[in-house]
Structures are given as structure tokens and as C-alpha cells.
């Protein structure tokens, strides 16, 4: 009788341990988060976005690189140290951001 209880307790602990692991493996959102550009539904095949990223990566064009920013046009406000090229503004003496003209 004590042997059955020990086996039952071991089975219960193993079941509690592996249930979250199996849930993570079968979760499509987890696969998509860990493998951007691949589809969990189609067995890990490349999505159209993934194909475009692969083509851009192999083309050698740095403008297509992930996170690449386009160069800002030269501005007369670039002389200010507080100039932000992403927004096209500078920090004025009044503490506010002003657009460059």
C-alpha cells in the first residue's frame, strides 16, 4: 500500500513538472516570439515578411538592415546641440521643443 502511494506521488510530481513544459512547446505565440519571420501554423515555414527579411539580409544593402535609420536631411538647426534629427526639433531656451524651419 505504501509503495502505491509513493508511485502515485512520483507520478503526480512528474505530471506537475512537465505540464508547463508541454504547454510552452505547443503554444504558437511562443514559437512566433522565438522565431520571428516563421509561422507556427505552417510548420515553421517562412512568412512573406520573413522571406523579405532574408532577401534584404542577403542583398547586402545596409538600408534594409534591421533598425537602420534613413539619414536626416541637412538642417539649419543641426548647429544646436539639443537638435533631435528623429523629430526635427531642438530644445529652446524656454525649455520647449521647437520645430526646425
C-alpha positions in Angstrom: 0.0 0.0 0.0 2.8 2.4 0.8 4.5 1.5 -2.5 1.4 2.6 -4.4 1.3 5.9 -2.6 5.0 6.6 -3.4 4.4 5.8 -7.1 1.3 7.9 -7.2 3.2 10.8 -5.6 6.0 10.5 -8.0 3.6 10.4 -11.0 1.8 13.5 -9.6 5.1 15.4 -9.2 6.3 14.4 -12.7 2.9 15.5 -14.2 3.1 18.8 -12.4 6.6 19.4 -13.7 6.0 18.5 -17.4 2.6 20.2 -17.9 4.0 23.7 -18.2 6.8 22.5 -20.5 4.3 20.8 -22.8 2.1 24.0 -22.8 5.1 26.1 -23.8 6.0 23.7 -26.6 2.5 23.6 -28.0 1.9 27.4 -27.7 2.1 29.0 -31.2 2.6 32.5 -29.8 5.7 31.3 -28.0 7.1 29.9 -31.2 6.3 33.1 -33.1 8.1 35.2 -30.4 11.2 33.0 -30.5 11.2 32.6 -34.3 10.3 35.9 -36.0 9.5 35.5 -39.7 8.4 31.9 -39.3 4.9 30.6 -39.0 4.0 28.1 -36.3 0.8 27.1 -38.2 2.7 26.0 -41.3 5.3 24.0 -39.5 8.0 26.8 -39.3 7.9 27.9 -42.9 9.0 31.4 -43.7 6.2 34.0 -43.8 6.2 36.7 -46.6 7.8 39.1 -44.1 10.4 36.6 -43.2 11.2 36.0 -46.9 11.6 39.7 -47.4 13.9 40.0 -44.4 16.1 37.1 -45.7 16.3 38.6 -49.1 17.3 42.0 -47.7 19.9 40.4 -45.4 21.5 38.6 -48.4 21.4 41.6 -50.7 24.0 43.5 -48.7 22.0 46.7 -48.8 22.6 48.4 -45.4 19.4 50.5 -45.8 17.4 47.3 -45.4 19.1 46.2 -42.2 17.0 45.8 -39.1 16.9 49.1 -37.2 18.6 51.1 -39.9 17.6 54.8 -39.9 17.5 56.9 -43.0 19.8 59.9 -42.9 18.2 63.1 -41.9 18.3 65.9 -44.5 20.7 68.7 -43.6 19.0 71.2 -41.4 19.9 74.7 -40.3 19.0 73.5 -36.7 21.8 70.9 -36.7 24.1 73.6 -35.2 22.1 73.3 -31.9 23.5 70.6 -29.5 19.9 69.8 -28.5 18.8 69.1 -32.1 17.0 65.8 -32.4 17.1 64.6 -36.1 14.4 62.0 -35.5 11.8 64.6 -34.6 13.3 67.5 -36.4 13.2 69.7 -33.3 15.6 71.5 -30.9 15.3 72.4 -27.3 14.9 76.2 -26.9 15.9 78.4 -24.0 12.3 78.3 -22.8 12.6 74.5 -22.2 10.3 73.6 -25.0 11.0 71.7 -28.2 10.7 73.8 -31.3 10.4 72.6 -34.9 13.2 73.5 -37.3 12.3 75.6 -40.3 
